[in-house]
Amino acid sequence: MMVVFIVIFYFLLIRPQQKKAKEHQAMLAKLASGDEVVTAGGVLGKVIEAGEQFITVEIADGVRIKVQRFQVTSLVPKGTLKSA
């Protein structure tokens, strides 16, 4: 009975979390200049420069911030920044 609970726990909780983490790592690896991103803090901006640990994001005309690469939560379609 205990083995059944462990198997159910694995397939319902652990495996999906690992898959999501792999997808996030792949997204971070392919970040490039010109991509529009959302950070963990909710900041929407355009990637200007992408380094190994940090990226530079332009959040308004002439306003650039540096954020840690892993703080990027998602890529948004190009043109989202203009409509926001």
Backbone bond lengths (Angstrom), bond angles and torsions (degrees), N, CA, C in turn:
res aa  C-N    CA-C-N  psi(-1)  N-CA   C-N-CA  omega(-1)  CA-C   N-CA-C  phi
1 M - - - 1.453 - - 1.534 110.78 -
2 M 1.317 116.11 -40.57 1.467 120.22 -179.75 1.531 110.78 -64.08
3 V 1.322 116.99 -36.51 1.460 121.44 179.74 1.535 110.24 -64.71
4 V 1.305 117.27 -37.96 1.464 121.48 178.74 1.531 110.02 -62.74
5 F 1.319 117.28 -43.04 1.461 120.76 178.13 1.526 111.36 -63.55
6 I 1.302 117.66 -39.81 1.467 121.40 179.12 1.524 110.40 -65.07
7 V 1.318 117.44 -42.85 1.463 121.46 179.32 1.533 110.36 -64.38
8 I 1.313 117.46 -44.48 1.463 121.17 178.49 1.531 109.98 -62.91
9 F 1.312 116.81 -43.99 1.461 122.18 178.38 1.524 110.60 -58.81
10 Y 1.339 116.20 -43.19 1.465 120.89 -179.55 1.522 110.95 -62.17
11 F 1.329 117.22 -49.86 1.461 120.26 -174.88 1.520 113.57 -74.22
12 L 1.309 118.52 -26.11 1.457 120.08 -178.96 1.519 114.25 -93.22
13 L 1.326 118.44 -25.32 1.465 120.05 -175.61 1.526 114.04 -120.40
14 I 1.294 117.07 -53.21 1.470 120.06 -171.51 1.526 111.65 -72.81
15 R 1.306 118.22 -49.48 1.458 121.78 -175.90 1.525 112.65 -61.58
16 P 1.332 120.50 -47.21 1.474 119.24 177.93 1.533 112.92 -61.97
17 Q 1.325 117.09 -35.59 1.463 120.60 179.02 1.527 110.70 -66.01
18 Q 1.337 117.31 -40.20 1.459 120.64 177.92 1.523 111.11 -65.56
19 K 1.324 116.65 -39.18 1.464 120.60 178.83 1.525 110.74 -63.99
20 K 1.322 116.63 -43.44 1.460 120.98 179.29 1.533 110.82 -63.77
21 A 1.322 117.60 -39.43 1.462 121.56 178.65 1.527 111.12 -64.52
22 K 1.321 117.40 -39.97 1.466 120.89 178.21 1.525 110.91 -64.72
23 E 1.334 117.23 -41.42 1.459 120.79 178.56 1.527 110.93 -64.06
24 H 1.333 117.07 -38.97 1.461 121.19 179.02 1.524 110.49 -65.67
25 Q 1.328 117.64 -42.96 1.462 121.50 178.03 1.523 110.86 -61.93
26 A 1.329 117.54 -40.97 1.465 120.92 178.68 1.524 111.01 -64.89
27 M 1.334 117.09 -40.14 1.458 121.18 178.55 1.525 110.32 -64.13
28 L 1.325 117.14 -42.10 1.465 120.61 179.38 1.523 111.65 -65.94
29 A 1.312 116.77 -35.47 1.465 120.58 -178.49 1.524 111.86 -67.28
30 K 1.329 117.63 -29.78 1.459 119.10 -177.31 1.534 114.32 -99.36
31 L 1.329 117.54 11.82 1.465 120.24 175.88 1.524 110.19 -61.06
32 A 1.317 115.98 135.74 1.465 120.52 -179.87 1.528 109.00 -143.47
33 S 1.312 115.40 166.82 1.465 120.73 177.60 1.519 109.65 -59.45
34 G 1.326 115.08 139.03 1.455 120.33 179.37 1.515 114.03 98.07
35 D 1.331 117.94 -16.34 1.466 121.06 177.91 1.518 109.92 -72.04
36 E 1.301 116.32 144.57 1.462 121.39 175.04 1.519 107.80 -101.84
37 V 1.338 115.74 130.61 1.455 121.01 -172.05 1.521 111.68 -132.84
38 V 1.332 114.53 162.68 1.457 122.52 171.34 1.517 106.68 -119.92
39 T 1.341 117.21 131.53 1.459 120.81 179.66 1.523 110.36 -90.92
40 A 1.321 115.92 172.56 1.465 121.35 179.55 1.520 111.21 -62.37
41 G 1.307 117.84 -26.66 1.461 121.92 178.60 1.516 113.34 -83.56
42 G 1.334 117.21 -1.76 1.455 120.99 178.96 1.510 114.15 90.09
43 V 1.320 117.66 10.99 1.465 121.37 -179.01 1.528 109.11 -82.64
44 L 1.314 116.51 127.39 1.456 123.11 178.67 1.518 108.26 -100.82
45 G 1.326 116.48 130.36 1.458 118.97 -179.44 1.511 112.28 -163.90
46 K 1.332 114.28 178.60 1.454 122.53 -178.54 1.528 108.95 -110.42
47 V 1.318 116.99 131.87 1.458 121.61 179.88 1.523 108.59 -71.26
48 I 1.338 115.62 124.31 1.459 121.76 178.57 1.520 109.96 -99.28
49 E 1.304 115.92 -42.80 1.465 121.67 -178.45 1.526 108.59 -141.50
50 A 1.326 116.25 134.64 1.457 120.88 -179.25 1.523 109.20 -120.00
51 G 1.336 115.73 114.16 1.450 121.23 175.66 1.517 110.09 -101.62
52 E 1.317 115.57 -170.68 1.459 119.75 -178.93 1.524 111.99 -71.85
53 Q 1.329 117.66 -44.43 1.461 121.82 -177.24 1.530 113.21 -106.80
54 F 1.328 116.89 -30.17 1.461 121.53 -175.28 1.519 110.62 -125.04
55 I 1.325 115.74 153.21 1.449 121.22 172.60 1.523 108.06 -127.30
56 T 1.322 116.05 151.02 1.455 121.51 176.23 1.520 107.45 -102.03
57 V 1.334 115.54 125.03 1.456 121.77 -176.84 1.526 108.64 -117.48
58 E 1.321 116.32 129.84 1.459 120.94 176.16 1.527 107.35 -94.14
59 I 1.339 116.26 116.93 1.459 120.52 -175.92 1.526 112.30 -99.95
60 A 1.321 117.22 -15.94 1.463 123.35 174.65 1.525 106.27 -156.03
61 D 1.310 117.39 172.02 1.462 119.87 179.93 1.523 110.17 -59.15
62 G 1.309 116.94 115.59 1.456 122.43 178.02 1.518 115.33 79.46
63 V 1.326 118.52 0.18 1.467 121.54 179.54 1.525 107.97 -106.36
64 R 1.321 115.61 111.14 1.470 121.04 -178.04 1.519 109.83 -121.32
65 I 1.323 115.18 139.23 1.462 120.76 176.99 1.522 108.43 -127.88
66 K 1.316 114.59 152.23 1.464 120.36 174.77 1.519 107.80 -102.45
67 V 1.318 115.91 132.14 1.459 121.26 177.09 1.523 108.67 -131.19
68 Q 1.320 114.84 154.98 1.455 119.09 175.80 1.517 108.51 -69.82
69 R 1.302 115.39 141.84 1.459 121.77 -175.33 1.532 111.97 -56.40
70 F 1.330 117.54 -41.07 1.463 119.72 -175.84 1.523 113.17 -72.36
71 Q 1.340 117.87 -8.05 1.460 120.89 177.56 1.526 112.84 -80.35
72 V 1.317 117.22 -9.00 1.465 120.91 176.50 1.525 107.60 -75.01
73 T 1.329 115.78 122.98 1.460 119.05 -177.52 1.515 112.66 -95.87
74 S 1.331 117.56 -32.21 1.459 117.90 -179.01 1.524 111.80 -159.04
75 L 1.310 114.02 156.28 1.457 121.96 171.36 1.525 106.63 -93.55
76 V 1.302 116.64 142.43 1.466 120.47 176.84 1.526 108.01 -116.05
77 P 1.325 117.27 156.17 1.477 119.15 179.62 1.517 111.54 -60.55
78 K 1.315 115.35 145.86 1.468 120.07 179.40 1.518 109.43 -61.28
79 G 1.322 115.81 139.17 1.452 121.60 -178.32 1.525 112.44 99.56
80 T 1.317 117.67 -10.18 1.462 121.46 179.46 1.517 110.53 -65.76
81 L 1.312 116.23 -36.75 1.472 120.81 -178.50 1.528 111.25 -62.82
82 K 1.316 117.92 -37.32 1.455 121.34 -179.81 1.514 111.97 -70.31
83 S 1.323 116.71 -33.91 1.464 120.07 -177.14 1.529 112.41 -83.68
84 A 1.333 117.74 -13.22 1.463 120.57 -178.04 1.506 112.55 -82.31
